[in-house]
Amino acid sequence: MTLISTILGFSAFGFGARCFQLGLQHRPIFDAPAGHLYSVLAFGGLGYGAFYAEQKQSVMLAEKKKALLEIRQKEQLEWDSKKQAHAV
């Protein structure tokens, strides 16, 4: 997922949430555009943060997977050497 699509998606959700809020209050939806702007900016900022948090988590998971695979390989070598020692 790209940065732009994440920000735009979160911003669209913020705009929809603001429109829904005004609809629940029975207020005109496009009466005060500043509220929509603040909502879009706030949710766009959340999308920006979510994008970089997802990238950081992906890197951390890849490092953890690499470390676990190395440990698994070492344990497999130890297991194979013990099996060969007992077979002799």
Protein Blocks (a to p, Z undefined) as FASTA:
>chain_A
ZZklmmmmmmmmmmmmmmmmmmmnopafklpmmlmmmmmmmmmmmmmmmmmmmmmmmmmm
mmmmmmmmmmmmmmmmmmmmmmmmmmZZ
